[in-house]
Amino acid sequence: MRHRSLDMTAGPPLPRGYVFDNDSPHSARHHASLEAALDPLTLGHLREAGVTPGMACLEIGAGAGSVSRALLRLVSPGGTVTATDVKPGRIAPEPGLTVLTHDVVTDPLPDGAYDVVVARLVLQHLPERQAVLGRLVRALKPGGLLQVDEFDATHEPCLLAPSAEDARLYERFTTAKSALMRAGGGDPAWGRRAPAALREAGLTGLRIRPHVLLRAPGTPALGLQLHHLAHLAPRLLDHGFTPAELDRLGAMTRAPEFAAATGVLYSVQGRRPLRTPLSTTPSPEAT
Ligand SMILES: C[S@@+](CC[C@H](N)C(=O)[O-])C[C@H]1O[C@@H](n2cnc3c(N)ncnc32)[C@H](O)[C@@H]1O
C-alpha cells in the first residue's frame, strides 16, 4: 500500500522558524524530556572540554534552562551563565544566572565576551543558521569553546511495533515531522552538517560525537517524540493525518512491543582560534 506524504499545499500556511512553542501546554514536559534524555551527554562533553570555575558562558535558545543551570554549577564559584531564548519564561532565575529575552537571529551579542557558548537543538530550526553560527563564534573570546548539539532527524527508524501497519504509520509521522520542519525553513538533517558548518565559521580543533538513543516506553527519548506529536498534532491534521491515526500513534508507541531509535544527535565542539582572523564578516554591533 502506498502512503500519502505530507501535503504542504493543504491546510493553513506554516510559520517560519521554530516549529514547537515554549508557551504550549506540552512545553514543560517537552523540556523535561529534553533534560532527561540529553543533559547527561551535553554536560559530559562540556566537562571533558575543561569547563571550569570562573568561566563566562552563554547558552542560546536555552528552553527551560536545564543546561544553563548545570553549566552554572560547573563554573561556580566565580563564573557566570547568560541563558537566552525568544521565550525564556520557563527559565527560573538564580544568582549567577542572567536570563534574557533575546532573538539570536536579530538581537545583538557582545563581541569576544564568552569562554563557552552552547546551542542545543536551536540552529537546525533557524533558516539563518549559518549567519547565527558566525555571530556565536564572534561572541567567543579567542580560544573559547562552542558546543552545538543537533539531531539529524531524517532517519528515526521504527525497530519494533505491534503490527507492520503501525510501523508504517510511525515512519509516516517521522517523515511528516521532518517535512514540517523544512516547511518552516528548518533543516532536520542539520546535525550531520554541523561539523562542516563550524569549520566554515572559522572554528578549529573540532570534536564530533554522534549519539543514538532508544525510544521505548518509559524512556525520555520516547517522551520527547510524544511531545513532538502533541505539539504538531494540529498541523498534522491540517496536512493529511486523521484523528484516528494520531490516536493510534499515541497508543502504539506506549505498547510494550514498541521500540524505535532517535536520529543521530551530533555533539560538535570547536574553538575560536587565538589569533587567526575568522572567515566570517564582522557583525554590525562589533564595528
Ligand atoms: C528544541 S528547544 C531546545 C531548548 C534547549 N536548548 C534544550 O535543548 O533543552 C529550542 C529552543 O530554541 C528557542 N528559539 C527558537 N528560535 C529562537 C531564536 N530565534 N532565538 C533564540 N531562541 C530561539 C525556542 O524558544 C526553544 O526554547
The ligand as a Gaussian input file, in Angstrom:
#p B3LYP/6-31G(d) Opt

LIG

0 1
 C       14.090000      22.409000      20.955000
 S       14.158000      23.733000      22.089000
 C       15.699000      23.395000      22.870000
 C       15.801000      24.017000      24.233000
 C       17.137000      23.795000      24.936000
 N       18.249000      24.303000      24.134000
 C       17.344000      22.331000      25.220000
 O       17.987000      21.643000      24.405000
 O       16.834000      21.843000      26.248000
 C       14.596000      25.158000      21.073000
 C       14.604000      26.468000      21.832000
 O       15.074000      27.494000      20.955000
 C       14.313000      28.664000      21.176000
 N       14.392000      29.504000      19.972000
 C       13.786000      29.319000      18.787000
 N       14.105000      30.317000      17.933000
 C       14.955000      31.144000      18.602000
 C       15.627000      32.354000      18.262000
 N       15.481000      32.914000      17.044000
 N       16.417000      32.946000      19.190000
 C       16.560000      32.388000      20.427000
 N       15.932000      31.248000      20.806000
 C       15.144000      30.622000      19.901000
 C       12.921000      28.130000      21.461000
 O       12.093000      29.100000      22.106000
 C       13.235000      26.926000      22.328000
 O       13.301000      27.249000      23.688000

